[in-house]
């Protein structure tokens, strides 16, 4: 009897393979596979690929898609950098108010997105606390511009990076950094060749989660965006407009376009993660 068969026969607290797989497949189907299947069936079978392309291939739709993915990507990159820095500070340093900041990181998870959008709009509006200062001192307008959309997406996406990277930083042994310094490596070289490679897989996972959240974000964006067609109109809002007009086929076409672009981006991120893990294994 092989070690594998012995491991499979060993009792575990979790259900057996058949029951576990059945529960997993059922929940996955209810939550993901069935809704996605119905959406694709409605688009390609009920509406048709050619008709969907006619709906998507319009300047207003392309502008909304470009704005949504551009703002989401830039916001996720910002969260990737400063989320890792924030997680590092929360893990490695002790300072007054640390627990308050640590708890505040989770605020976007608990706060309704509409409330967040209203709060950000009130703060960054031309007559708001920050908005008036930026407008008068620097001539920068935040609310009702793409910059306002970017700030809202940073707000909702930052916790994904912090909470994904934080446990990995806690497991990084300080002796590894000390060994690198003992061998003569500078602090910058230790950071780039020792610390960051260990954090890269978790950081890319957090980046992917933040990107996925930002692309589909609606509630916190519509209040601060201004929603001007071809200027500050995001793709999720365009889908809602089509639904309010009872143009369900048009809404499905835009949704499938967003789904296709999102799937391509997430696939590329996953491939980068696989490459980074193999590179770390080779090193």
C-alpha angles and dihedrals in degrees: 000000000000127000090248093057091047090052090050091051094049110106114246133188090243123078120266125276096267096049094041092049091047093051091046093049093046095051092042090051094049095045103034120001101049096046092045091046092051091048093051092043091051091049105042101028104028100035105019134234094258094052091047091052090052090054095046097040095076128109094240093052095045090048091052093047093047092049094048096049095038094052092042093051095047092046091049092051089052090049090048092059102037094034090060091047092049092048090049092051093048092051103038104036138055119212139147113284094020094132091049092053091045090053092045090059088070093050095099088056093056101033116087109246093233090056090049091051093050092047093049091047092051091050099044100034116115089261095039128108097261098021095060092048093049092046097047099038102035106012091240118146114201110170117072092018136092088262089063090051090051092051091051091051091048089053095053096039104046097082092058092062096040096049093044096050099036098076091048092053089051089057095049107107115229088215089070091060091044091051090052091051091047090056089057101261117148121236091256093051091047090052096048099037104032114021104034095048089056091049096042100089093049092042092053090049090053090047091053092049092048091048093049091050094046096049093057098035114129116151100057094042107048094066097050098034101069089220098235111168113251089006115056103354113124125209097246089056090051089054090051091050091053090050092050088052089051088242094139094162091054091049090050091050093053091044092053090049090053091046092052094049092045092049091051092050094047091047090053091049091050091051089052089051091052091049092049092050092050090048091051090049091051091050 
